[in-house]
Amino acid sequence: MIERFTIVVNDAELGYNVKALTGINMDTKKRDHIIEELFKIDGVREVAEVTGRFDILVTMYSKSLDQMHKMVSERIGRIEGIQSSESFIEMKSRMKAMPYMPSKDSD
């Protein structure tokens, strides 16, 4: 049941204070090329193929809003095959433990 044992790095402590999710619509014939190019971008952490209004969702981290702007406009926006994108900057996040994980408040 355990897939791996790992360390979780605190991105904010390393200066990566800006997190964004970017939804991308793409030419599906260029899917592999687009995903490959996305992973070449520093700050791109995860690429998920999804259902719904976007084809993929990209999770990204940067040290500033300016750096995030450059990643989206100068890097992602120039990848051949991307038709449109919409970015969502994370303002605040809360997490809930999965049912199999003890909460920090339990004895």
Helices and strands as residue ranges (DSSP letters): G 12-14, E 18-26, G 28-30, H 31-39, E 44-49, E 56-62, H 65-70, I 71-75, G 76-78, E 82-89
